[in-house]
């Protein structure tokens, strides 16, 4: 599998550690892959495109991959 280096905030790193420590994921790589799958699905559904067309920057919209991942985790915990 290709290796990619990224920088994340301490808060994001803590969230990844919490997801692994709680047993929801086997590794931090698994958490990041899931987040990327969610981002890709959202992008394909046009959410990102709709924000851009509406003139909102992604950062200014308050929504980011971490937000989408947090939403996904909350739903997953409620349905577990």
Jmol script that loads the backbone (N, CA, C; Angstrom):
load data "model"
ATOM      1  N   UNK A   1       0.848  -1.173   0.000  1.00  0.00           N
ATOM      2  CA  UNK A   1       0.000   0.000   0.000  1.00  0.00           C
ATOM      3  C   UNK A   1       0.894   1.236   0.000  1.00  0.00           C
ATOM      4  N   UNK A   2       0.565   2.251  -0.793  1.00  0.00           N
ATOM      5  CA  UNK A   2       1.401   3.461  -0.822  1.00  0.00           C
ATOM      6  C   UNK A   2       1.406   4.158   0.532  1.00  0.00           C
ATOM      7  N   UNK A   3       2.524   4.760   0.845  1.00  0.00           N
ATOM      8  CA  UNK A   3       2.673   5.490   2.099  1.00  0.00           C
ATOM      9  C   UNK A   3       2.585   6.982   1.805  1.00  0.00           C
ATOM     10  N   UNK A   4       1.783   7.704   2.579  1.00  0.00           N
ATOM     11  CA  UNK A   4       1.613   9.137   2.432  1.00  0.00           C
ATOM     12  C   UNK A   4       1.783   9.763   3.809  1.00  0.00           C
ATOM     13  N   UNK A   5       2.494  10.864   3.858  1.00  0.00           N
ATOM     14  CA  UNK A   5       2.668  11.578   5.117  1.00  0.00           C
ATOM     15  C   UNK A   5       1.784  12.811   5.103  1.00  0.00           C
ATOM     16  N   UNK A   6       1.019  12.994   6.168  1.00  0.00           N
ATOM     17  CA  UNK A   6       0.158  14.169   6.292  1.00  0.00           C
ATOM     18  C   UNK A   6       0.355  14.775   7.673  1.00  0.00           C
ATOM     19  N   UNK A   7       0.005  16.044   7.797  1.00  0.00           N
ATOM     20  CA  UNK A   7       0.040  16.716   9.092  1.00  0.00           C
ATOM     21  C   UNK A   7      -1.390  16.906   9.565  1.00  0.00           C
ATOM     22  N   UNK A   8      -1.632  16.583  10.835  1.00  0.00           N
ATOM     23  CA  UNK A   8      -2.948  16.785  11.431  1.00  0.00           C
ATOM     24  C   UNK A   8      -2.774  17.512  12.750  1.00  0.00           C
ATOM     25  N   UNK A   9      -3.846  18.084  13.230  1.00  0.00           N
ATOM     26  CA  UNK A   9      -3.788  18.824  14.484  1.00  0.00           C
ATOM     27  C   UNK A   9      -3.712  17.846  15.662  1.00  0.00           C
ATOM     28  N   UNK A  10      -3.257  18.318  16.809  1.00  0.00           N
ATOM     29  CA  UNK A  10      -3.256  17.469  18.005  1.00  0.00           C
ATOM     30  C   UNK A  10      -4.661  16.964  18.357  1.00  0.00           C
ATOM     31  N   UNK A  11      -5.665  17.785  18.128  1.00  0.00           N
ATOM     32  CA  UNK A  11      -7.043  17.371  18.413  1.00  0.00           C
ATOM     33  C   UNK A  11      -7.453  16.223  17.484  1.00  0.00           C
ATOM     34  N   UNK A  12      -7.089  16.329  16.225  1.00  0.00           N
ATOM     35  CA  UNK A  12      -7.399  15.257  15.283  1.00  0.00           C
ATOM     36  C   UNK A  12      -6.664  13.974  15.658  1.00  0.00           C
ATOM     37  N   UNK A  13      -5.404  14.106  16.040  1.00  0.00           N
ATOM     38  CA  UNK A  13      -4.621  12.928  16.446  1.00  0.00           C
ATOM     39  C   UNK A  13      -5.255  12.262  17.665  1.00  0.00           C
ATOM     40  N   UNK A  14      -5.714  13.078  18.616  1.00  0.00           N
ATOM     41  CA  UNK A  14      -6.365  12.529  19.811  1.00  0.00           C
ATOM     42  C   UNK A  14      -7.657  11.816  19.433  1.00  0.00           C
ATOM     43  N   UNK A  15      -8.404  12.375  18.500  1.00  0.00           N
ATOM     44  CA  UNK A  15      -9.632  11.730  18.047  1.00  0.00           C
ATOM     45  C   UNK A  15      -9.366  10.382  17.398  1.00  0.00           C
ATOM     46  N   UNK A  16      -8.307  10.317  16.618  1.00  0.00           N
ATOM     47  CA  UNK A  16      -7.923   9.044  15.994  1.00  0.00           C
ATOM     48  C   UNK A  16      -7.532   8.036  17.063  1.00  0.00           C
ATOM     49  N   UNK A  17      -6.714   8.469  18.030  1.00  0.00           N
ATOM     50  CA  UNK A  17      -6.311   7.566  19.126  1.00  0.00           C
ATOM     51  C   UNK A  17      -7.526   7.075  19.902  1.00  0.00           C
ATOM     52  N   UNK A  18      -8.472   7.971  20.172  1.00  0.00           N
ATOM     53  CA  UNK A  18      -9.686   7.581  20.896  1.00  0.00           C
ATOM     54  C   UNK A  18     -10.488   6.539  20.123  1.00  0.00           C
ATOM     55  N   UNK A  19     -10.590   6.714  18.802  1.00  0.00           N
ATOM     56  CA  UNK A  19     -11.329   5.757  17.983  1.00  0.00           C
ATOM     57  C   UNK A  19     -10.692   4.369  18.045  1.00  0.00           C
ATOM     58  N   UNK A  20      -9.372   4.329  18.062  1.00  0.00           N
ATOM     59  CA  UNK A  20      -8.663   3.045  18.144  1.00  0.00           C
ATOM     60  C   UNK A  20      -8.761   2.483  19.559  1.00  0.00           C
ATOM     61  N   UNK A  21      -8.516   3.333  20.560  1.00  0.00           N
ATOM     62  CA  UNK A  21      -8.540   2.879  21.955  1.00  0.00           C
ATOM     63  C   UNK A  21      -9.915   2.370  22.383  1.00  0.00           C
ATOM     64  N   UNK A  22     -10.971   2.936  21.801  1.00  0.00           N
ATOM     65  CA  UNK A  22     -12.328   2.505  22.164  1.00  0.00           C
ATOM     66  C   UNK A  22     -12.694   1.171  21.507  1.00  0.00           C
ATOM     67  N   UNK A  23     -11.824   0.695  20.615  1.00  0.00           N
ATOM     68  CA  UNK A  23     -12.065  -0.589  19.973  1.00  0.00           C
ATOM     69  C   UNK A  23     -12.849  -0.505  18.674  1.00  0.00           C
ATOM     70  N   UNK A  24     -13.185   0.707  18.264  1.00  0.00           N
ATOM     71  CA  UNK A  24     -13.947   0.858  17.025  1.00  0.00           C
ATOM     72  C   UNK A  24     -13.134   0.569  15.784  1.00  0.00           C
ATOM     73  N   UNK A  25     -11.833   0.738  15.896  1.00  0.00           N
ATOM     74  CA  UNK A  25     -10.930   0.530  14.768  1.00  0.00           C
ATOM     75  C   UNK A  25      -9.687  -0.198  15.254  1.00  0.00           C
ATOM     76  N   UNK A  26      -9.082  -0.963  14.368  1.00  0.00           N
ATOM     77  CA  UNK A  26      -7.889  -1.730  14.717  1.00  0.00           C
ATOM     78  C   UNK A  26      -6.622  -0.881  14.689  1.00  0.00           C
ATOM     79  N   UNK A  27      -6.620   0.185  13.897  1.00  0.00           N
ATOM     80  CA  UNK A  27      -5.412   1.001  13.773  1.00  0.00           C
ATOM     81  C   UNK A  27      -5.777   2.415  13.348  1.00  0.00           C
ATOM     82  N   UNK A  28      -4.823   3.316  13.526  1.00  0.00           N
ATOM     83  CA  UNK A  28      -5.041   4.689  13.079  1.00  0.00           C
ATOM     84  C   UNK A  28      -5.182   4.741  11.561  1.00  0.00           C
ATOM     85  N   UNK A  29      -4.486   3.883  10.858  1.00  0.00           N
ATOM     86  CA  UNK A  29      -4.613   3.837   9.398  1.00  0.00           C
ATOM     87  C   UNK A  29      -6.041   3.493   8.982  1.00  0.00           C
ATOM     88  N   UNK A  30      -6.662   2.588   9.724  1.00  0.00           N
ATOM     89  CA  UNK A  30      -8.038   2.213   9.425  1.00  0.00           C
ATOM     90  C   UNK A  30      -8.979   3.412   9.621  1.00  0.00           C
ATOM     91  N   UNK A  31      -8.745   4.199  10.664  1.00  0.00           N
ATOM     92  CA  UNK A  31      -9.558   5.394  10.919  1.00  0.00           C
ATOM     93  C   UNK A  31      -9.420   6.372   9.754  1.00  0.00           C
ATOM     94  N   UNK A  32      -8.199   6.624   9.337  1.00  0.00           N
ATOM     95  CA  UNK A  32      -7.959   7.581   8.257  1.00  0.00           C
ATOM     96  C   UNK A  32      -8.544   7.077   6.948  1.00  0.00           C
ATOM     97  N   UNK A  33      -8.403   5.792   6.671  1.00  0.00           N
ATOM     98  CA  UNK A  33      -8.993   5.248   5.439  1.00  0.00           C
ATOM     99  C   UNK A  33     -10.510   5.406   5.444  1.00  0.00           C
ATOM    100  N   UNK A  34     -11.140   5.165   6.606  1.00  0.00           N
ATOM    101  CA  UNK A  34     -12.591   5.355   6.705  1.00  0.00           C
ATOM    102  C   UNK A  34     -12.969   6.815   6.486  1.00  0.00           C
ATOM    103  N   UNK A  35     -12.206   7.731   7.074  1.00  0.00           N
ATOM    104  CA  UNK A  35     -12.470   9.162   6.889  1.00  0.00           C
ATOM    105  C   UNK A  35     -12.346   9.540   5.413  1.00  0.00           C
ATOM    106  N   UNK A  36     -11.352   9.002   4.744  1.00  0.00           N
ATOM    107  CA  UNK A  36     -11.176   9.296   3.318  1.00  0.00           C
ATOM    108  C   UNK A  36     -12.293   8.702   2.481  1.00  0.00           C
ATOM    109  N   UNK A  37     -12.767   7.515   2.856  1.00  0.00           N
ATOM    110  CA  UNK A  37     -13.913   6.932   2.137  1.00  0.00           C
ATOM    111  C   UNK A  37     -15.145   7.818   2.302  1.00  0.00           C
ATOM    112  N   UNK A  38     -15.359   8.323   3.518  1.00  0.00           N
ATOM    113  CA  UNK A  38     -16.500   9.219   3.758  1.00  0.00           C
ATOM    114  C   UNK A  38     -16.371  10.505   2.957  1.00  0.00           C
ATOM    115  N   UNK A  39     -15.175  11.067   2.937  1.00  0.00           N
ATOM    116  CA  UNK A  39     -14.928  12.281   2.163  1.00  0.00           C
ATOM    117  C   UNK A  39     -15.200  12.025   0.692  1.00  0.00           C
ATOM    118  N   UNK A  40     -14.711  10.906   0.191  1.00  0.00           N
ATOM    119  CA  UNK A  40     -14.898  10.593  -1.221  1.00  0.00           C
ATOM    120  C   UNK A  40     -16.376  10.400  -1.542  1.00  0.00           C
ATOM    121  N   UNK A  41     -17.101   9.723  -0.657  1.00  0.00           N
ATOM    122  CA  UNK A  41     -18.536   9.524  -0.876  1.00  0.00           C
ATOM    123  C   UNK A  41     -19.269  10.861  -0.876  1.00  0.00           C
ATOM    124  N   UNK A  42     -18.937  11.731   0.053  1.00  0.00           N
ATOM    125  CA  UNK A  42     -19.574  13.053   0.116  1.00  0.00           C
ATOM    126  C   UNK A  42     -19.262  13.855  -1.133  1.00  0.00           C
ATOM    127  N   UNK A  43     -18.022  13.779  -1.551  1.00  0.00           N
ATOM    128  CA  UNK A  43     -17.614  14.498  -2.763  1.00  0.00           C
ATOM    129  C   UNK A  43     -18.383  13.985  -3.963  1.00  0.00           C
ATOM    130  N   UNK A  44     -18.521  12.682  -4.054  1.00  0.00           N
ATOM    131  CA  UNK A  44     -19.236  12.090  -5.190  1.00  0.00           C
ATOM    132  C   UNK A  44     -20.717  12.442  -5.153  1.00  0.00           C
ATOM    133  N   UNK A  45     -21.261  12.631  -3.988  1.00  0.00           N
ATOM    134  CA  UNK A  45     -22.672  13.010  -3.879  1.00  0.00           C
ATOM    135  C   UNK A  45     -22.905  14.481  -4.191  1.00  0.00           C
ATOM    136  N   UNK A  46     -21.811  15.204  -4.353  1.00  0.00           N
ATOM    137  CA  UNK A  46     -21.937  16.581  -4.761  1.00  0.00           C
ATOM    138  C   UNK A  46     -21.985  17.587  -3.633  1.00  0.00           C
ATOM    139  N   UNK A  47     -21.819  17.132  -2.388  1.00  0.00           N
ATOM    140  CA  UNK A  47     -21.867  18.080  -1.277  1.00  0.00           C
ATOM    141  C   UNK A  47     -20.762  19.129  -1.408  1.00  0.00           C
ATOM    142  N   UNK A  48     -19.575  18.689  -1.713  1.00  0.00           N
ATOM    143  CA  UNK A  48     -18.470  19.629  -1.843  1.00  0.00           C
ATOM    144  C   UNK A  48     -18.721  20.579  -3.011  1.00  0.00           C
ATOM    145  N   UNK A  49     -19.164  20.029  -4.124  1.00  0.00           N
ATOM    146  CA  UNK A  49     -19.432  20.845  -5.307  1.00  0.00           C
ATOM    147  C   UNK A  49     -20.526  21.862  -5.021  1.00  0.00           C
ATOM    148  N   UNK A  50     -21.573  21.461  -4.298  1.00  0.00           N
ATOM    149  CA  UNK A  50     -22.662  22.371  -3.972  1.00  0.00           C
ATOM    150  C   UNK A  50     -22.169  23.537  -3.115  1.00  0.00           C
ATOM    151  N   UNK A  51     -21.272  23.276  -2.180  1.00  0.00           N
ATOM    152  CA  UNK A  51     -20.731  24.350  -1.344  1.00  0.00           C
ATOM    153  C   UNK A  51     -19.935  25.337  -2.193  1.00  0.00           C
ATOM    154  N   UNK A  52     -19.135  24.819  -3.087  1.00  0.00           N
ATOM    155  CA  UNK A  52     -18.317  25.688  -3.934  1.00  0.00           C
ATOM    156  C   UNK A  52     -19.213  26.526  -4.837  1.00  0.00           C
ATOM    157  N   UNK A  53     -20.206  25.902  -5.441  1.00  0.00           N
ATOM    158  CA  UNK A  53     -21.107  26.632  -6.330  1.00  0.00           C
ATOM    159  C   UNK A  53     -21.913  27.687  -5.577  1.00  0.00           C
ATOM    160  N   UNK A  54     -22.168  27.440  -4.300  1.00  0.00           N
ATOM    161  CA  UNK A  54     -22.908  28.410  -3.492  1.00  0.00           C
ATOM    162  C   UNK A  54     -22.003  29.545  -3.027  1.00  0.00           C
ATOM    163  N   UNK A  55     -20.724  29.471  -3.364  1.00  0.00           N
ATOM    164  CA  UNK A  55     -19.794  30.527  -3.012  1.00  0.00           C
ATOM    165  C   UNK A  55     -19.188  30.403  -1.636  1.00  0.00           C
ATOM    166  N   UNK A  56     -19.385  29.271  -0.980  1.00  0.00           N
ATOM    167  CA  UNK A  56     -18.803  29.069   0.344  1.00  0.00           C
ATOM    168  C   UNK A  56     -17.479  28.347   0.193  1.00  0.00           C
ATOM    169  N   UNK A  57     -16.466  28.839   0.891  1.00  0.00           N
ATOM    170  CA  UNK A  57     -15.224  28.071   0.929  1.00  0.00           C
ATOM    171  C   UNK A  57     -15.454  26.906   1.872  1.00  0.00           C
ATOM    172  N   UNK A  58     -14.747  25.828   1.657  1.00  0.00           N
ATOM    173  CA  UNK A  58     -14.914  24.655   2.519  1.00  0.00           C
ATOM    174  C   UNK A  58     -14.583  24.998   3.962  1.00  0.00           C
ATOM    175  N   UNK A  59     -13.518  25.764   4.162  1.00  0.00           N
ATOM    176  CA  UNK A  59     -13.134  26.137   5.525  1.00  0.00           C
ATOM    177  C   UNK A  59     -14.184  27.042   6.149  1.00  0.00           C
ATOM    178  N   UNK A  60     -14.743  27.958   5.376  1.00  0.00           N
ATOM    179  CA  UNK A  60     -15.729  28.875   5.905  1.00  0.00           C
ATOM    180  C   UNK A  60     -17.075  28.235   6.191  1.00  0.00           C
ATOM    181  N   UNK A  61     -17.322  27.079   5.612  1.00  0.00           N
ATOM    182  CA  UNK A  61     -18.608  26.431   5.799  1.00  0.00           C
ATOM    183  C   UNK A  61     -18.695  25.731   7.142  1.00  0.00           C
ATOM    184  N   UNK A  62     -17.555  25.543   7.802  1.00  0.00           N
ATOM    185  CA  UNK A  62     -17.565  24.840   9.072  1.00  0.00           C
ATOM    186  C   UNK A  62     -17.575  23.334   8.916  1.00  0.00           C
ATOM    187  N   UNK A  63     -17.639  22.837   7.699  1.00  0.00           N
ATOM    188  CA  UNK A  63     -17.658  21.398   7.457  1.00  0.00           C
ATOM    189  C   UNK A  63     -16.320  20.975   6.881  1.00  0.00           C
ATOM    190  N   UNK A  64     -15.794  19.925   7.398  1.00  0.00           N
ATOM    191  CA  UNK A  64     -14.552  19.370   6.876  1.00  0.00           C
ATOM    192  C   UNK A  64     -14.621  17.867   7.029  1.00  0.00           C
ATOM    193  N   UNK A  65     -13.625  17.176   6.581  1.00  0.00           N
ATOM    194  CA  UNK A  65     -13.601  15.720   6.680  1.00  0.00           C
ATOM    195  C   UNK A  65     -13.729  15.291   8.137  1.00  0.00           C
ATOM    196  N   UNK A  66     -13.060  16.013   9.036  1.00  0.00           N
ATOM    197  CA  UNK A  66     -13.138  15.659  10.454  1.00  0.00           C
ATOM    198  C   UNK A  66     -14.569  15.784  10.969  1.00  0.00           C
ATOM    199  N   UNK A  67     -15.292  16.819  10.530  1.00  0.00           N
ATOM    200  CA  UNK A  67     -16.687  16.982  10.940  1.00  0.00           C
ATOM    201  C   UNK A  67     -17.549  15.834  10.412  1.00  0.00           C
ATOM    202  N   UNK A  68     -17.341  15.497   9.139  1.00  0.00           N
ATOM    203  CA  UNK A  68     -18.116  14.402   8.565  1.00  0.00           C
ATOM    204  C   UNK A  68     -17.795  13.101   9.277  1.00  0.00           C
ATOM    205  N   UNK A  69     -16.532  12.893   9.614  1.00  0.00           N
ATOM    206  CA  UNK A  69     -16.138  11.683  10.316  1.00  0.00           C
ATOM    207  C   UNK A  69     -16.775  11.640  11.699  1.00  0.00           C
ATOM    208  N   UNK A  70     -16.781  12.769  12.404  1.00  0.00           N
ATOM    209  CA  UNK A  70     -17.397  12.835  13.730  1.00  0.00           C
ATOM    210  C   UNK A  70     -18.879  12.511  13.638  1.00  0.00           C
ATOM    211  N   UNK A  71     -19.558  13.037  12.626  1.00  0.00           N
ATOM    212  CA  UNK A  71     -20.968  12.727  12.425  1.00  0.00           C
ATOM    213  C   UNK A  71     -21.158  11.229  12.189  1.00  0.00           C
ATOM    214  N   UNK A  72     -20.314  10.665  11.342  1.00  0.00           N
ATOM    215  CA  UNK A  72     -20.379   9.236  11.043  1.00  0.00           C
ATOM    216  C   UNK A  72     -20.171   8.415  12.314  1.00  0.00           C
ATOM    217  N   UNK A  73     -19.182   8.787  13.121  1.00  0.00           N
ATOM    218  CA  UNK A  73     -18.904   8.077  14.369  1.00  0.00           C
ATOM    219  C   UNK A  73     -20.094   8.158  15.323  1.00  0.00           C
ATOM    220  N   UNK A  74     -20.716   9.320  15.414  1.00  0.00           N
ATOM    221  CA  UNK A  74     -21.860   9.481  16.305  1.00  0.00           C
ATOM    222  C   UNK A  74     -23.007   8.559  15.884  1.00  0.00           C
ATOM    223  N   UNK A  75     -23.267   8.494  14.598  1.00  0.00           N
ATOM    224  CA  UNK A  75     -24.323   7.608  14.090  1.00  0.00           C
ATOM    225  C   UNK A  75     -23.951   6.158  14.367  1.00  0.00           C
ATOM    226  N   UNK A  76     -22.692   5.829  14.117  1.00  0.00           N
ATOM    227  CA  UNK A  76     -22.238   4.438  14.325  1.00  0.00           C
ATOM    228  C   UNK A  76     -22.377   4.021  15.779  1.00  0.00           C
ATOM    229  N   UNK A  77     -22.058   4.932  16.706  1.00  0.00           N
ATOM    230  CA  UNK A  77     -22.182   4.625  18.137  1.00  0.00           C
ATOM    231  C   UNK A  77     -23.641   4.450  18.528  1.00  0.00           C
ATOM    232  N   UNK A  78     -24.525   5.298  17.971  1.00  0.00           N
ATOM    233  CA  UNK A  78     -25.952   5.200  18.312  1.00  0.00           C
ATOM    234  C   UNK A  78     -26.576   3.904  17.800  1.00  0.00           C
ATOM    235  N   UNK A  79     -26.096   3.412  16.685  1.00  0.00           N
ATOM    236  CA  UNK A  79     -26.687   2.207  16.094  1.00  0.00           C
ATOM    237  C   UNK A  79     -25.974   0.932  16.500  1.00  0.00           C
ATOM    238  N   UNK A  80     -24.910   1.038  17.286  1.00  0.00           N
ATOM    239  CA  UNK A  80     -24.143  -0.148  17.696  1.00  0.00           C
ATOM    240  C   UNK A  80     -24.836  -0.880  18.828  1.00  0.00           C
TER     241      UNK A  80
END
end "model"
wireframe off; spacefill off
backbone 0.3
color backbone group
